[in-house]
Amino acid sequence: EDRASKSYAVFLVWDNIFYQTRKKHVWGRKSNVRLGVAQWQMRQFKSIEELLHQVEFFVDTVSGYKADLILFPELFNAPLLSRYNQEDPPLAMRHLSEVTETIRDEMLKMAMTYNINIVTGSLPQCVEQKLYNVSFLCRRDGTWDAQYKLHITPDESECWGLRGGEE
């Protein structure tokens, strides 16, 4: 019966019977966290700058929704492995770990610039000649923390020589 749409429109109302209005907290603390998760499509990157450009796209987009945190996937920088010797995967992963600090520092800058906390996904990191799979929390206040992956997959261990953290 809608003449403006020539009867092609639908007006739909759904009352959510489970909706509850939010209660105000006495101390004004936020009780809900807005989280964005990057669905990363693996693709070739010619440089770290190209990878970081793609990372910044996600950070910019998710921060535009006033999110509190964005999470990147495990080993999202793996396409950069193609820049290294494919005949020796553990050595290639060690070379990739040489750019981990740069990636972490750039993502920390993005966290401050875009006012969003960033979980970097996991990146290879060499500590005392041992290779670990580490995820960083880059906070919007300019601080960061690291969490070593506890349960390394057999492929990570056998193919790349990655180790698990202990706590």
N, C-alpha and C positions, 0 to 999 in steps of 0.2 A: 503494500500500500504506500510505499515511500516514492513519491513522484520524482524527487530530486535525484535519486539514484536509479530510477527506472526499475524499482523493486529488486535491485541487486545488492543492497546493503543489509547488514544484520546488526542490530543493536543488542549486545549481549551483556548481561549483568550477572556477576557471580558473587554471592555473599559468602565470604570465607568464615564459616562458623567456628573455626579454630583461632581466628585472629584475636589477640589480646593487646590492648593499648599498653604502651611502654610506661613503666613506672619511673618517676624521677627519683634519682638517688640523692640522698642527703649531701654527700660529699661531691656530687657532680661528676663522678667517675663514669667513663664510658664502659658499658657492659657488652656492647657488640663490636666485633671487629669485621671490617670490610676487607675481604681477601680476594686477590686476583691471581689466577694460575695461568701461566703462559703455556699455550699449546704450541709447542715448537716443532716446526717442520724442518727436518734435517736437509740442509742444502749446502752446496759448495760456497766457501768464503775464500776469497783471494788473500785477505789480510785480516788482522785483528780489528782494524778500523771498520771493515765491513760487518764483522760479527757484532761489534759494539754499536754500530748504527742500528742493526736489527734489534738488539737488546733495548736500546733507547726508545725505539718505536713502541715496544710493549710497555716500558716504564711510563712513558708519556701518556699513552692511552689509558692505562689502568689508573694512574694518578689523576687523570681527568675525571674519573668517577669517584674521586675523593676516597680511594681505597687506603687502608692502613698498611697493607703489605702485599707484595707481589712475589710469587714463588716461580723460579725457573726450574726446568727439569735437570735430571742427573746427566752429567757429561754433555751438556748442551754445546760445548766447544769442540766436541769430537770431530766435526768436519775439518777443523784445522790440522788434524793428523795427516791429511793428504799432502801437506807441505813437507813432511819428513820421510825418512827412509822406511818404505813399506816392507822391506826384507827383514827388519828387526823391530817388531811391534813394541817390545818393552823400551827400547831406546827411543822410538818415536814418541811414546807416552812421556818419557823423561824430558824430551825436548819440549813437548807441549806444556809440561809443568813449569817451564821457564817463563811462560807468559801469564801464569796464574796470578801472580802479584799485580801485574798491570791490569788484568781484567777485574780483579777484586777492587783495586784502587779506583778504577773508572766507574765501577758500579756504586762504590761508596760516594763518589762525586754526584752521580745521578740521584742517589737516595737523598742527598742534601738539597740538590737543585729542584727536584720534583716533590720534595716533602713526603716521601714514602719509604717505608722499610723494605729492604730487598733481601730475599733468600736466594743466593746465587745458584741454586742447584748444586751439583758437585763438580769439583775441578780437581785435576791431579796436582799434588803438591809433594815436593821432595824435601824431606827433613832428615838430616844426618844420613844421607845416601839411601834412605828408605822412601818408597813412593806410596803415598796415601791418597785416598779419595776423600776430599774435604768439601764441606759446604760452609759458606760464610753468611752470617747475618750482618748486612750493612744497614746500620740504623740512620734514620734521617737526622740525628744529632751529630753525625760524623764519627761515631764509634763503631766498632765491629767486633764480632766473636766468630770462632770457628768451631765446627763440629765434625769430627772424623767419622766416616762411615763405619759402623760397627760390624755389619755382616756383609763382607765382600763376597760377590758371586764367584763361582769357580772360574768363569771366563775372565773376570777382572784379575784374578790371582794368576791363572795359568798363562793367559795371553799377554798381559801387560805388566805383571809383577806387582800389582797393587796390594797393599796391606790394609787390614782393618784397624780401627782405633780400639782403645781399651776401655774407654769410659764415655 
